[in-house]
Amino acid sequence: MVDKKNICTIVVTYGERFYLVKEVVNACLKSDLENFIIVDNGSPAKNAELLQNFAEMTKKATIKIIRLDQNYGSAGGYSKGIKTALNDSNNEYLFLLDDDNKIDLNTVNNLCSYWVEKATVGFKDKTALLALRSDRPYYREYISNPEPEKLIGSTNSFMHYDIFHTKFKKGLVLNHADKMEIRSPIAPYGGLFFHRDLISNIGLPEEKFFLYIDDIEFTYRITKSGGAIYIVPKTNIIDIDESWGNKKTDKHFISSTVLDEIEGFRIFYTFRNRVYFEYNKRVDNKPCYFINMFIVLTKLFIKSVLKNKFKRYRLIVKAVKDGLQGKLGIANGNP
């Protein structure tokens, strides 16, 4: 049995997003979670004040605010939050949420029940659960047909592109409300539930990633070491703030999210970190990988010329080079 008093919910936030954190925490309170660590990634003073006042005014829960002097990204934020949680031996289980992850009423109960069913017999240090992110299209597709490549990409693929890989096979459509076992090769931070012993086995999130792909690298260690990540039926998390990666683009032949995205740092860290992860963890045939890379970058080059976005293309090329060379950490200036 999982005692909810021994669950520590870790939320990482930044910027002026108190209004989101409040909604996320209140949803957790309705599920009888009462122990929170909120990592404030260098938010403005007014936002930090609102967070602190909220923590002090919320009598139904213990809310600890970790105020960081700057934004250390999701990697640094979750790493520091998990380390703080592990300092208290009462925090037996950790439940990670982004600051816009609102859980529904049954999610925590079903996570706890599933944990008892799947993970308590000698596998506490190798098992994690994931609440469903139903607003993520690639997870909906994966649940219908659990081919690991849908989430992590095929071996030797570049940014999920692989000219040598056969198309995914059509499989049996699964009903996620059933008690069918669905394992995932990776997971996002938001919705991840695990025992504290897992960290002694796989370590903390790698802070040098700073932002993006850090959750993939962190959770990949679970499955790579012989553990399992189970997607839990009858759970649901809704992102109450739309992720940039889920924004829809038009279907014109020169449309490109990575060229059109206003904030270049998102593209830089995504490419740099993904390339580093792929090249060091997923490549067993370098010629195939570099052919895939050449095709993707050539297409982007043509689009960048047609769209007058060559500056963005140069940023992407720099990110790829840094990833291959292992130049991680917080980038100087604003990419």
N, C-alpha and C positions, 0 to 999 in steps of 0.2 A: 504493500500500500504506500502511496505517495502522500505525505502530509504537506498540504499547501503552505503551511507555515515555514517549511524548509525550502521553498522555492524562492529564489532571488531573481526578480525581473530586471534586466539591464537594458536601459534605453539610452541611445546615443543621439544627441541633438546638436544643432548649430544654428547660427543666424537668429532671425527673429521668428522663431517657430514655437514659442511657448503655447500658443493656441492649439497647435497639433499635439504637443506633449500632454497637455491637460486632457484632451479627448481620449488619447491612447491610455493614459493612466486610469481615467474614470471607467473605461470599458473593462480594464483589468480588475478594478475594485469590485465591479459587479460579479466577477467570477471568483471572488474571495481571495485574490492575491493581495498580500499585505506587506510585502517587503520589496523595496525598489532601490536601485542605484541608477541615477540619471547622470550621465556624463555630458557636461556642458562644454562643448568643443569651442571655447573661446567666443561665445556669443556676445552681442553688445550688452553694455551694462544694464540697460532697462530690461532686456529679456532675462538676464541673469537674476535680476531682482524679482521679477515675476515668478521665476522658477523657485527661488528660495522661499518666497512668501507662500507659494502653493504647497511646498513641502512642509512648512511649519503649520499651515492651516488644515492640512489633511489629517484628521484624527484617526481615520480608519486604517491608516497604514504608516509604516516607517519608510520615509523617503530620504535617501542620502544623496546630496548633490556633490558631484566631483567637478569643480570649476577648474578648467584648464586655461593656461595663459594664452593659448592660440589654438587654431584648428589643426588637430593632428590627424584629421581624416577618419574614415570609418575604421581603418586598421588600428591606428593609435587609440581611438576612442574605445573600441571594444576590448582591445588588449588591456588598457588601464582599468576598464570597468570589471573585467573578469578577474584581474589580479586583486582588485579591492574586494570583490565578492569572496574570493578564496581565503582571504584573511580572517573570515568569520566561519568557524566550523559548523555553525547552524545552517549555513547556505549549502545544503546537500545537492540541490538541483539548480541549474541556471536556465533561464528562459530569456532569449535575446529578441529584442524588438527594435525596429527602426522607429524614429519619432513620428512616423505617419502610419504605423501598422496598428489598425484597430481590430481587435479580436472579437468574434461573436461569443455569445453567452455559453455555448457548449464546448468551445475549443479547449479550455484548460482541463475540464473533466475528462474529455476524450484523450487528451495527451497523457494524463495520469493513468487512465485505464489501459491504454495501449502500452505504456511503459511497463506496467506490471506484467502484461502478457508477453512482451517481446524481450525485455532487456534486463530483467533482474537476476537471471541465473548466470552469474559469472561473466557478464559482458558489460558491466557498467563503464569500463574504461574504453570500450570499443563501439559504443552504440549512441546514436543521436536520433531524435525524432524531428520531423518537420511538419508544421501546420500548413495546410493547403493555401497557396497564394492564387486564389481563383481568378484574379484579375490579370495574371501573367499568362499570356496566350501559350507560351512554350511549355508551361507546366500543364495546362489543359491538354495540349497535344501529347505530352509525355504520359499522362495518366491514361489516356485512351490507348496509347501504344508505347509501352515502356522500353524504347530503344535508347540506351545511354547516350548515343551520339547526338540525340536531339538536344541534350542539355550541355554536354561537355565538348562536343565536336569529335570527329573521328581522329584516330592517330594520324599525325602528320598534316592535319588540316591547319589552315592559316585563317584566323578570325572566323572559324566555322566553315570556311570554304575548302572543299577537297574535290578536285576534278577526277581523282582516281577512285573515289569511294562510291559504291553503288547506292542508289536511292534507298531510303528506309523502306523496309517491308511493311506492308499493311498487316496489322495484327488484330486480334480480338479486341473489341471496344470494351473497356472495363467500366463498371459503375463504382465510382469512388466512395459511394455510401456503403458498399459491401465491405465485409471484413477480409478483403483480398490483400495479400502482402504486396506492396509496391515499394521497391528499393530505388533510391536515387544515388547517382555517382557523386553528386555535389549538392550544395544547398546554399541559399542566401543566409545572411545572419538573421534577418527578420523571420521569426517563427521557429527558430532552432531551439530545441529543448534537449538537455543532456545532464548527466551526472558529473559532479566536480572531478571525479577520477579520470574523465576523458582527457582533461588538460595535462595530467601527468604523463599520459601516453603520447599525445600528438603535439603538445606545446600550445603557445598562445598565437593569436593572429600576428602575421609578420608586419611590423610597423613600417618597414621601408617601402611597402607597397603604397602607403598613404591612402589612396582612394581607388576603388574599382578593382575587380578581380581578386582582391584580398580575401573575400569570403569564399570564392571558388578554390583558391590555393589552400586556405585553412581547412575547409571541409573535405577536400580531396585527400588530405592526409588520413582522414578517418577510413575511407574505403580502400585507399592504397595500402594501409597497414593491416588490412584484413577485417576491418570493422564494417558496420552497416549504418546507412541512413534510411529510415523508414518514413515514407509520406503517410500521414495518419488520416484515415477516413473520418468523415463527419467533423472536420475542423475547417475553419475558414478565417482568413485574414484579408481585410480590404485595405488597400492603400488609399488613404483619404487625401493624399496629395500626389498627383500624377508624376511618375518617374519620367525623366527625359528620354530614357530608352524605350518607353512605351508609346511615345508620341507618334501619331500616324503621319505618314508622308504621302504625297501624291504618287501616282503610278507612272509618271512620265519617265522615259528611258534615261534621262540625265538626273533624275531625282536622287538625292543621297543625304541621309541623315547626318553622316559624319562630316560632310562638306557644308551642310546648311545650319548645323547646330551653332547657336550664337556663342556659347561659352567654350572656347577652345580647350580649356584645361580638362574638360570632361573627355574630349577626344584624345588628348595627349595621354592621359593616365590610362584610359581604356586600352589604347593600342600598345603603349609601352609595357604595361603589366601583363596584358594578354600574351604578347610575344614572349616575354620572359618566362611566363608559366608554360606556354606551349613548348618552347625550345628546350627547356630544362626538365620538363615532366612528361611530355606527350610525343616527342619526336623520336622515332627509331629509324627513319630514313630521311636524311637531310636533303638529298636531291629532290625528293617528292615535296618536302616542306617548302623548299625555296622556289620550286615551280609554282606551287599554289600561291605563295607570296607574290611572285612576279605577276601572275594573272590578276590578282586582286589589286595590286598597286598600279598596274597598267590601266585597268578600268577606271580607277580613281583619278589617275593622271588625265585621261581623256575627258572625263567629266569635269575635272577642275579647270581645264582649258576652256571648255565650252561654257562653263558657269562663271568664269573669271574668279576662280577660288584657288589660284595656285599657291597663295600664301598658306592656306589651310593644308594643301597637299604637302608642302615643305615641312609643316609641323608634324604631319603624320609620318613622313619619312624619318624625321629626327626621332620620333617616338619609337619607331621600329628599330632604328640603330641602337638607341639606348637600351631597349629591351634585350636585343641580342648580346650587347656588351655587358649586361647586368648593372647598368647605371640606374639604380632605383633611388628612393628617398624623395623628399619634397623638392620639386623642380624650382630652380631659381627664377624669380620674376613670375609673370603670368603667361603660361604657355598659350 
